[in-house]
């Protein structure tokens, strides 16, 4: 009979560790996000609308979604902030050739100029 109580206790601990704690962390992170909103922040609503905060009150936000188009939304409707755009690596144009890679633009046997089997020029 004692083994059943041990299994129930183990199940309760596992439930707490696997479900309750992560949910509490998520709720705390969401509360922190909503509390940290400021005018000028870019946000994404729960409905997927991207915008910039123009005005903040206790329960509402005025968000500009396009030039001259504003929406009044509930603070709780903010789902996240958009991720910053990734840094774009500089592209190599036709005039810029990286000779360190071993490609010679004047070489007629460059990898892009080779004929494929069964292909005629």
Order of alpha helices (4+ residues) and beta strands (2+ residues): alpha-alpha-beta-beta-beta-beta-beta
